[in-house]
Amino acid sequence: MALPAPPVFHLDGTEVTGETAFYAALGAALHAPDGYYGSNLDALADCLRGGFGPEPPFVLVWHASALAAGRLDRRLLVAGREGSYFEAVLDVLREGGVTVRLR
């Protein structure tokens, strides 16, 4: 018996004008309660563990991801390596069980 396909959500990267806008757009895309699905990387990881909207596994199709990546360019250290905020978000999503498809 095949497992049901995970739900698919679509994130509009044109709405991502910065970090705060990213979390608002993500919450809206996931139809999270009150539009909340984190406000920073730690809170995003908490949401992925359950209780704040959809729980992984699910697929997130991130449209206009290159545009969003350019806007989420703040540099930070994550797990001992430097990267952009965009890369850190991808790491948190993927580690949390989300399949991310960049478009």
N, C-alpha and C positions, 0 to 999 in steps of 0.2 A: 504494500500500500504506500503510495507516494505521499510525502508530506505536503501540506498546502503551501503555496507560494507565499513568501512574506509580503506584507503590505508595501506599497510604493508611495512615496511622498515626493513632491516637487518643490524645490527651493529656488526662488527667483533671485539670482545673484545681482540683478540690477538694483534690488532694494537694499543691498549691503553697501552702505556708505561709510561704515566704521564698525567698531566692535559692538556698540550698543544696538545699532541697526541690525547687525547680524543676528543677535539673539531674538530681537523682535520678529524678524523675518522667519527665523527657524521656528519659533513658537507658533506663528501663524501657519506656516507650511505643515506643521505636525498636528495642527488642530489641538494644541495643548490647552489644558484648563487655564482660563484667563490669559491665554497667549504666552504663558511662561514655560520656557524650557531651558532655564539657566540664564545667568548673567555674567558668568566668567567660566574659565575652564574647569575649575573644581565643581561648580554648580552644574555645569553640563554633564560631567561625569556622574554626579549624584542623580540627575534626572534619568540618565540612561540605566540606572539601577532599578528604576521603577517608582511609580506613585505620582508622576507629573505628566502623564500623557503616554504616548506609545512606548512600549518597551521593545528592545531588540529581541529577535532579529527583524529588521526592516531595511528597505532600500531607500536611500536618499539620492534623488537625481538632482544635482546642483547645476542649474542652468546659469550661463554667463559666469562660470566659476573663475575664469581668468580675470575678468573685471573685478570680481570680489577679492581675488587673491592680491591684486594690486592695491586694494583699499585696506586689506588686513595685513599690512606689511611691517607692523611693529616687530622689532627683533626681540627675542627672549630666549632664555635657556630652558630647555625641557629635557629632562633625563640626561643632563650633562652635555647636550649639544645645542648649538645655536640654530635657530630657525625663525621663520616668520610666524605670526599669529595664525595665519591661514594654515600653515603646516601643522601647528600645534592642535588646531581645531580638528583637522583631518585625523591626526593621531588619536585624539580622545574619542572621536566618533568610531573609528575602526576598532580601537581597543575595547570599546563598549559593545561591539557586536553589530554595528551598522555597516552595511555595504554602501559605499559612496561611489556614485558614478558622476564624474566630472564632465560637463558638457560645455 
